[in-house]
């Protein structure tokens, strides 16, 4: 069965220009909070350092706030919080029965918020279409086929959404859903089409750095060294053996799930041609030591590496398992499950 990538159901759609009303540099928000309302609400737009307290009278409020398309404005009303896009169109805000925000634009054809909501609905519809079929699949082949179809629909929707929303948070959300569906070159091409206003958005900037790092450390490239206190990757890699490097953390369930596969490979192949190195990232040193002991990790380890190696190798999620060749060339990245032993067996003979 194929390894599943988590698809986050999120947001956006087409940003259509229209004649008539114009988008303003500010957003007028009008609210109706109903009978159970606080005396005031608070609106923040952190990247703009905007923080405004607005009084509520008889459950109603009105305010003018800056337009900000690259991210979300936050509304806090008592213990209830929600987010919306200050898109420069007049917005009416109320609460749904579950206390989520209901945001309606006076000019939906011009509204990024409206198109964002359309995308959310389209993503939910795709999930609702495929989830029951996947859960009801009677064999792995059928499940894989359905999951591939699901991913293809998500990818098509997200790519068209990015193409039509290159200057706003709708594209940011669509790209978050494309993160595990595109290869490095494809993602790089998508990022290059975005408006420069999105370059400083945290998730876009982080993804851009990760893509650049992954391209620099792609299969076929020589390893990039790093040093953690008195240990370096080069102490193990590039020394004449194939080295399987497992980037993991003690709190990571999928990491622990891969350890039996790694242990099996170690028992079969460790010797003159092959060895294993575990690199603990994003973890507390004492937790790593305790978990490694409990899990029976007897091969070489580098602990307390935190984000140093994951930044260098563009690793966004763990476990991430890489096979390095005897000269330090990256042979294969992102190995999981049965593929770990299959890849090692291509290059190394069992010792027993």
N, C-alpha and C positions, 0 to 999 in steps of 0.2 A: 504494500500500500504506500502511496506517496506521502511524503511529509507535508503536513498542512501548514500553510501560512495563515496567521490570523488576519482576517479582513475586518477592519473597524468600520462599522456602519456610521457614516457621517454625512457630508453636505455638498450642494451647489448645482448650478445648471447654466443656462445660456444668459448672457448679459446683452439684451437686445436694445438697440437705440430706437428712439421713437420721436415723432414730432409732437409738438404741444408743450407740456410742462417740462421745465428744466430741472436738472439736479443742482441743488444748492451746495454751498461750501459749509453749511450748517444743517443740522437735522432738528426739526421741531418734533418733539415727542409729547403725545397726549396720553394720559393714563386713566384708566378706570379700574380701581382695585376692589370694587364691591363693598360689601358691608364690613367685612373683617379686615380693616386697613390700619396701618401704622400712621403716626403723625407726620412722618417724613420718609423719603427714600433717598438712596445715595447712588449716584451714577459715577463710575470711574472708567477712564480709558488710560490704562497704565503707560503705554508707549508715548502718549502725549502729555503725561503728568497731569491729567485732567481728573479732578475730584470735586463733585458738586453735590451739595445737600439740597434737596427740593422738598418743600412743604406739601402736605397732602390735606385737602379740605373736602370733607364729605366723600372720601374715597377717590377723589380726582386730583390730578396734577397736570401741569404743563411746563415744559422747559425747552430751551434751545441749547444744543450741544454741538461740539465740532464734528464735522464729517470725518470718518476714519474707516477706510475700506480694507486695510491690510490685516485687521484683526477684529476682535469683539469688544464691545462695550459691556460693562458689568453693571447690573442693577441689583441693589440690595434693598429689600423691603421687610423690615423686622428680621425674622429668621429665614426668610425666603430669598434665594438668590437666583439669578438667571442671566443669560447673555443674549445680545442682539447685535446687529450690524448697524452702526450709525452711517447710513448710506446717502444722506443728503436729500431724501424724500420724506414727506411728513409721515410719521409712524404713530399708530395707535397701539398701546400696550395694555394688555389685561392678563389675568391668570386663568389657566385652564383648571379643570377640576383637580388635577394632580399637582397644582401649584407651579407647573412649568409656565414659562412666558408664552403668551400668544401675541405675535407681532404682525400687524397688518399695515401695509403701505397704501397710501392714497393713490400712488402711481405704480402699480405692480410691474408694469412693463419696463420701468426705469429702475426698479428697486433691486439692489443686490440681495437684500434680505429675502425678498420674494423668490428669487432664483435659487438662493441657498436652500430655502425650504423645499423647493421643487426637487432639488438634487437629493436631499434627505429622503423625500418620499420615493424617488426613483430607486435609490439604494435599498430602501426597505422593501420595495416591491420585488426587486431581484432576489433578495434574501428569502422573502416569503414564497417566491416561486420555486426556489431550488432546495431550501432546507428540508421540507417534508419528503421530497424525492430522494435526497441524499440519505436521510435517516431510514427510508424504506428500502434502500438498495439491498438486493439479496446477495451480492457478491462484490469483491473488491474491484473488479474490472468495471462494473456498472457504476459504482461509487466514484471511481477515478474519472470516468467519462463525464458524469454529472458535475463533479467538482471543477473539471477543466472548463466545461460550458459556463458554469457560474463565474469563474474567474475571467473568462473571455468577455462576458457581458459587463462585468464590473470594469474591466480595463477599457472597453469601448466607451462606456459612459464617462469614465473619469478623464480619458484623453480628450473627448469632445468638450467636456466641461472646462478643462484647463485651457483649451484653445480659445474658448469664448470668454474667459474670465482672467486674463493675464495680469490684471492689476489689482485683484482683490482676494479676500480670504477664501472665497469659493475655490479658487485654484489651489490654495494651500491645503485645504481639506481633501480635495481630489487627489493631490499628489501624495498625501499621507496614505491614501488607499492604494496608490500605485507602487508604494515603496518596495513591496516584495513581488511585484508582478512584472517589473522591467529589469533588464540587465543594466550594467553600469553605463554603457554607451547610450542606451535608450533613455535612461533617466537623465543623463547629462544633456542630451538633446532637448528634452522637455524643459529642464531648468533654464536652458539658454534662451527659451522663447519668452520667459516671464519678464514683466516690466521691472525696471530697476527698483521700483518702490517696494518690491517684495524681497529684495536681496537681503535686507536686514531682519526680516522676520525670523525668529529664533529657529523654528523647525526647518525652514528653507536653508538658512545658513549652515545649520548642523548637517543637513542632508548633503549639501554641496561639498562640505569638507569630507564627509564619509565617502561620497562617490569618488572624489579626487584621491583619497587614501586607498580605496579599493582598486582603482585603476593602477596606482603606483605599485601595489602589492598583489597584482593579479597573477593567475597561474602562468608560469613561464618566466616570471620575474625573479631576480635574486631577493633573498630575504632582507628585510630592514631590521637592523639590530635595535635592541633597547636594553637598558640596564636598570635593575631594581636592587638598590643597595649594593651588595657585593656579588650579585649574580647578573649575568647577561644572557640573552637568547643565544648569542654566539658561543657561549660555553658548551652548548649542546648541538646547535644547528650548524651545518657546514663543516662537520668534522669527519665526514666519510661514511656516515650512516644515514639511512632514512629515519626521520624523526617525525612522529605523530604528536602534534601539539594540541592539547585540549584546553581552550579558554573556558573557565567555568566559575561557579560561585556556590557556596554551601547552601544558600537559600533557594537555589534554582532547581525546581522539580525536574524539568527536562534534562538538566545537566546530570542529575543523579540517575535519571532513567537511561542515559547513555553509558554510564560507568560499567555495567555488565558487558556491554559490547566492547568497550575499550579494554577491560580486564581480560576478556577472551582473546583479543588480538595480542595483548602483551604476553599471555601464556603460550600462544602458538608461535610468535615470531621474534620475541625479544632475544637478542644475541648479537653476533658480530656485525650483522647488517642493519639492525633495526632496534629502535628504542622509543620510549614515550616520555613526554614532558607535559605535566599539568601546570597551567598558569592561572592562578586565582585572581580574578578581577572583581571590582565593585563589591568587595566583601571586607568584613572585619578579620584581622589576622587571627585572633583567637578562635573565631568561628570556623575559619578555613582549616586550622590545625586539628580541631576537634572532629570536624566532618570528614576530613581526609583519613583520620584514624578509624572512624566508624565505617567508612566506605571501603576500607582496605586498599587505599592507594599506596603502593609500595615502590612505584617508579619515581623518577626525578620530579621535583616540584619547584616552582617559583611562586611565592605567596606575596600577598599585599601589593600586587601590581597596580591595582585600581584602574584608572583610565589611560595609563601610559600606553600599553600595547593596543588597547582597543581603538584609541585615536589613530595610532600609526597604521593599523590594518583595516580601519574603517568598519569595525565590528559594531553593529547596532543591537544585536541580540545574541544571547548565549543559550546553550553551548555553541561554540564555533570551533570546529575541528579542522586543522590544516595539516596536510602531509608535505613535508619538506624533503627534497632529494639530498643525496650525499654531499653535493657541492653547495647546498643551501638554496637551490632553486625551488620555487613553490610549485609543487606537483598538482595538488588538488585542494580546493577550499570548500568549506561548508559541508563536510562529510557527516552523514548521520546513519544510524541503524546498520543494516546489513551492508551498506555501501562502504563502511569503514574497512571491514575485513576484505571485501572484494577489491578495493583499491590497493590496499597493502599487498595483497596476494599477487597483484600484477607485477610487483617489483621485488618482492622478498620471498624466499623459500622458508617454509616452516622449519623450526629447529627441532621439533619433536614429531 
